[in-house]
Amino acid sequence: MAHDSATTHTSTRFGSGRFRRPAAVAVAALTAAGLLSACSYGSKSEDKSSAAPAAAASGAKLSADTVKIGYFANLTHGTALVGLKEGLFQKELGGTKIKTQIFNAGPTEIEALNAGSIDIGWIGPSPAINGYTKSDGKSLRIIGGSASGGVRLVVNPDRIKSLDELKGKKIATPQLGNTQDVALLNYLATKGYKVDAASGAGDVSVVRTDNKVTPDAYKSGSIDGAWVPEPTASKLISLGAKELLNEKQVWPDGKFVITNIIVSQKFLTAHPDVVEAVLRGSVKTNAWIKANPDQAKAAANAAIKDAAGNALDAAILDPAWKDIEFLDDPLANTLQAEADHAVTAGLLKKPNLAGIYDLAPLNKVLQAQGGTAVADAGLGAK
């Protein structure tokens, strides 16, 4: 099935601190997981350069001949999918060409950023935190937001009818230590359930299952439900699962970061005009998505088909797209909260995120377009 999510093994750690016991198991599993973002659903198993963007470069070049952009062929990366497909980024970049690369896993995108294979990327919160802390704050900056929401707890209604019936059940997450895994572990901890973070054993069994096989696991009855991103959640619902909890319900104002925009610090310093142009493209893309939701949804699905060879069925695409909010604000306070949740879950000591954001270019773009500046929650670069 084309809807897959590759697990990439790396030697990286989340944070500069050491993981808590059971250390051997936890570190091995977490390094393999790389604390991934919402895993790609609808992309091929290997990272690759994509086809040329729809719009050709024209006009005056900015300070760089080319900007290399990375993203997932995944609905939560809809800003990149739509903006590239519709030529909205290229319009802002003029004669500076876009080269794109599609990824399936957060660690490989971070490695590509560090190696200079990409300059700017769309990525989830956990690998952004991992990449920043692993490099002692030297590799990247988060320069903007992209998406919120798109994560649900869905269950077999014959086995679980309420949140009070989770004890003794098997709930899948995409990977140990990924963004949804941390969210579930934190939720269970706040409800008083005891779960060993490394093994997933406890009052509730947390079963780490790649998104590509979660539907089959559900159909076979080997799991009772799953805390998963879109469109996996909608796929499970199409198989008879019911939504028990939308993750929006556990966040203030129903908002939490699921996708950020990152840039290598080296590229940001050398080519601030290019970074600003990409951010203008992102802001205009998000506005276009809001103004043209059906066209945007179709463009995102067409981009997924270009990347994967298969588009999403309407029964899965429509509810999944509806559950994701595309926005410019990186929701910085929720990034810190997500790191804190990993601490609560027993996965790590609290990482130092000071300096992870540089929102000055984004705020310049927003204010030029009559928008409101966004905050970095005290985690901005000095």
N, C-alpha and C positions, 0 to 999 in steps of 0.2 A: 504494500500500500504506500502511496506517495506521501501520505501524511506522517512524517516522522520527525524525530528529534534525537540527534546524535549525542551520545555521551562521550565527552572528550577527556582523556586522562592528562593531567598536568601535574607539575610539582609545586603548584602555588598553594598558598594558605590564605585564608580569610583573616586579615588583620595582622597586626604585628605581635599580638599576644598569643600565648599558647592555648590550644583547646583544652577544655576540661576533660576529666576522665569520663568514660573509658577512652583514654587518649589514642591508643594504637588503632582501635577500630574507627573512632571518630575521625581522626586525621586522615587515615587512608581513604575513607569513604568521602569525606568532604573535599579532599584534593581531587578525587576523581570527578566528583560532581561539579567542582569549581564554583559552587554557589551560583548556579545558573539563573538566568532570568526565565520568564515564561518561555518555555521551550518552543522551538519552531514547529509549526503544524502546517504542513503543506509545502515543505521544501525537501529537496533531495538530500541524500545522506552525506554528501561531501560539500565543503565550502567551495565556492567557485566565483569567478568573475561573471557578471551577468551580461546580457546582451546590451548593446548600446542604448542609451536612453532615447526616448521618443523624440526629444528636441535636440537639434544640433547646435553647437556653440556658434554664436555670431555676435559681432560687435567688438567693442574694446575689451581686451583682456585685463584682468585684475593683476595683483602682484604675483600670482602663481599661474603657470600654464595649465595645470591640472589640479583638481581636488579629488581625492580618493575617499569615497563614502562607503561605509559598511552598514549592513542592516540585516534583519531576518525576513524571510518571506512568510510573515506571520501577521495576523490582523492587528495585533497590538503595536506593530510597527507601521500602521496605516499611513502615518504622515509621510514616511519615506516612500512607501509604495505608491501612494497617490501623487505626491509631489514630483517624483521622478517620472511616473507614467504620463502625467499631464504637462510636463515641461515647465513646471512652476519654479523649480530650483534653477534650471538652466537659464531661464529668463533673467533671473537676478544676477547670475554669474557672467552673463555676456559672453565674451570670447574665451573665458576660462572653461576648459573642458571638464566634464564629470566622468570619472571612472568608478564603477561600482563593484562591490563584492558582497555576495550573499553568504551569511553564516548560519549555522545551526546551533552553535553553542557559544555561551559567553566567554569562556576562557580563550578560545581561538580568536575571537574578535579582539580581546584585550591584547593577546600576543601580537596580532597583526598591527594594532595601534602602536605598540611598543617598538615593533620592528620597522615602522614607517610604511607598511603595506597599505594601510589606510590612514587618513588624517582625521576624519570625523566619523562618528558612528552612532547609530540608534541601538540602545542596549538597556537591559533591565537593571534594577537597583542593586541586586546582590553582586553581580560581576563588576559593576562600577565601584562599589565599596571595596571589593576584593582587589581590583587592579590598583586602586588608589593607595590602600594601606600596604599592600605587598611592596609597592615601590617607594614607601616612606613619603608619599605625597608628591612624587616627582613625575609620574607618568601621564596623568590626565587631569582634566577639569570637566565637571558637568556644567554645560553652558545653556541648557534649556530643558524644558519638559516636552512631552509628546503625548502621553496617554495616561489615563487613570481608569481603574476598574477592569472589567473583563475577567473576573475570577469568581467561581461559585463552588459551593459544596453541594454536590448532587448525589442522591442515594437511591437504592432500590426500595421503592415504597412498600414492598411486601415484607421487608426486613427492618426498616427504620422509618418510623412515622413522625418522630420529633427529635429535637436536639437532646432530649433527656434519655434517648435510647441508643446513644453511641457506645456505651460501655460494652466491651466484648465483641465489638464489630471491627471489620477490616476496612480501613479507609486509605485509598491510594493517593500519593502525591507524585509529581514527576521525577524527583531525585532527592536523595538525602542532601539537605542543606540548600536546596534551591529556594526561590522566593516563596513559592506556595507551601513547601515543606515547613519552612520557618513559620509561616502564617498559621498553619494547622497546629504545629507544636505549641506555639504561643497561645492559641485559642484554647487548646485542651488544658494547658497549664493554668490559664485564668479561670477555668471551670472546675479546677480541682482534680483533674485526671492525672495520674502518674504514668509517664511514658519515658522509656529510656531513649534518649535522642539518637544514639548511635545505631541501635538495633531496631528501633521502632516498636519494641515489645512493651506491653503494659496494659493499663485498663482499656485502652483503645489500641489496636494494632495498626501502626502506620506502615503501609506497604509501598515501598518506593518502586514505581512502575513507569517505564518510559511511555510518554503520551501515545506513541504509535501503537502500543499493545494494550493500553488501558481499556479501549472499547471491547476487545476480545476477552480481557480479564473480567470485565463486567458481565458480558454475555455468558461466560462459563460459570459465573457465580463465585469465582475465587476472591472477589472483593465485594464489599457491600455498598461502597460509594467511593467518591473521589473529590478531593479539593484541588481543582485544576483550572487552568486558564482557558480562555476561548481560543479556538472554537471546540476544544476537547469537551468542555462542559455541555455545549449544545449537541455535540455528537452523541454523548451519553443520554441526553434527554430524548434524542430521536430514537434511542433504543429502549425507551421506557422509564428511564430514571426521572426523578423529580428533584427540583431545587429545594434544598433544605435551608440553605443560607447563602446569601450573596455577600461577598466579602465587604462590599460597600457598607453593610449594616454594622460592621464593627469599627468603622473609622469615623471620626468627626466630620460632619458635613458630607459623608459618603464618598470622600475622595482619598485616594492613595496612589502613589506613583507606581506605574507598571513599566513605563518606558521613559528613558532619559536621552538627551543628546550629549555625547561626550566629544572631546577634542584632545589631541595630544598637545601638551604644553608647548612643545617645540614649534608645532605648526601655528598655534595661537599667537605666539610671540612673533613669528616670521611673517605671518599673513593675516593680520587682523581684519583686513578688508574682505578677504575671502570668507572668513568665519562669519563676518557680519552679513555677507550676501546669502550664505546658506541659512542663517537664522531668519533673514527676511523671507526667504523662500518657505521656511517652515511655518512662520507666522501666517503668511498668505495662504499656504496650503491648509492649515487648520481652519482658517476663516472660510475657505472654499468648501471644505468638508462640511462645515456647519450649514452653509448656505445651500449646498447641493448634496444632501445626504445619499440619495439614490445613485446619482452619478458617481459620487466618491466611492460608494460601496462597490459599484460595478468596476471602477478603475482598479481598486485594491484587488478584487478577485481576478481581474485580467492580469495584473502583475504577478499574482500567485501562480496563475496558470502558466505564464511565461517562464517562471522560475522552476516550477515543479512538473509541468506537463498536465496537471489536473486542477481544475477550478473546484471550489467548494459548492456543494449542493445548496440550493436556496433555503431548504429546511434547516440547514446548519448555519449558513452565512447570515441570514436575516436576524435571528435572535442574538447571535454572537456580536455582530456589528453594532446592534442597538445597545448592547451592554457596555461598550467602550466609549469613553469620552476623550476626545482629542483636544488638547489644551497646551498653552505655552508655558504655564507655570509649572516648574519642576516639583512643586509641593515639598519643599526642602524639609519641613518639619516631619513629614512622614518618612523620609529617608532615614533620619536619625531614629525614628520610632522603629523602623524595620530592623535596623542594627540592634536596637535595644531588645527587640523580640527574640533575636538570635541568642542574646545573652540570657534572657528569661528561659529559653528552651534548653539552655545548657550547652550550646554549641561553641561559644567563644567568650573571651573577655571583651569588654567594651572597646571597640576600635576608636582611634582618634581621627575624626573626620574633618577637623579644622582645615580650611583651605580647599576643600573638595569642589566648591562652587566658584565660578567666575560668571556672574550674571550681568556684568556691566554691558557687554555687547548686546545681549538680549534686551535689556532695559532701554538702551539707546534706540533699538529698532521699534520696540513697543511705544515709546514716547513719541517717536517720529510719526507713528501712525495713529496717534491720539489715544493710545492705550495706557494702561496703568502698570507701573513698575512692579516686579515680583520680588519677593524676599528670599534671602538665603539662609534664614533661621540661625544666623550667627556663624555659619560655616563657610563664609566667603574668603577668597584669597585676599591677603593683605597687600 
